Amino acid sequence: MDKYRCTMCGHVYDPAVGETKAFNTILCNTDRMEEYECKVMAAKPIPPGTDFSQLPADWKCPSCGYPKSYFRKEVPDTLTAMRTINY
């Protein structure tokens, strides 16, 4: 399975590991406290073996909170590997 990296913060989603942490945010509008309820919103952890395409559409990066659309598939850097000289 392919790994995916967040283009905003660099967090890597590895399907073999899953995701044990979830992005937490507090939704609260201080200007209109009487109209809004402050509550903690958190996604559920993702079990190992879950492919990136199987993540919910509203899944967010656990590090920065950006949406799933900000993730890109990691491509192996073969050019750097070819330039590495071992003595």
N, C-alpha and C positions, 0 to 999 in steps of 0.2 A: 504494500500500500504506500501511496505517496504522502510525503510530508508537505504541510502548507505553512507559509510564513506570513505574519501580519505585516503589511507594508507601512503601518504607522509606528509600531513599537518593536518589531522584530520577533515577537513571540512565535514559537513553532508549535503547530498542532501535529502530533505524531499519533496516527491511528493505532499503532501497536501499544501505546501507553494509555491512550484516552486522555481525559482531562479531569484531574482531581480537584482543581480549584475552579471557582465560578466568579464571574464579575459581579460585584456588589455595588449598588448605588442606592442612595436615598433620594426618593422623589419627594420634593417638598418645595412649594412656592411660598416664600416668606411674605410676599406682597399681599397675598390673599389667603392667609392661613385658615380663615373660617370656611373657605370653599374647598380646600384641598386637604387630604389626609396625608400626613407624612408616613411613609412606610418603606421598608427595605425590600428591594426587588433583587432576587438572585436566581440565576439559572441552576439547573441540576447538574451535578458532575456527569461527565460522559464516560461510559464504561470502555475498557480496552477492546479493540477490535472494531470500533465504530468508524467506518469510512467517512471522510470529509463530506461527501455528497449526502450522507445520511443524517448529518447534523440538522437540527431544526432551522428553519429560515430566519427565526428571530435570535439565533445564537450569537453571542458577542464574544470578542476577544477577552479572556479572563484577566489580561494585564491592563489594557487601555480602554476597553469597552466599545471599540469600533465594531461595526457589523461584519458578518461573514464575507460580504462582498469585497472587503479590504484584504483578504487573504489570497496569496498566489502560490501556485505549486512550486516547490523547490526543485531546481534543476541542478544536477551534479556539475561542479566546475571542473571539467576534464582538462581544460587548458592549464589551470594552475597545477593540477596533478601531473601533467606532462612536463611542466617546467621545473618541478622539484628535483633537486639533485641529491642523491644519497651518497655519502662518502663511506 
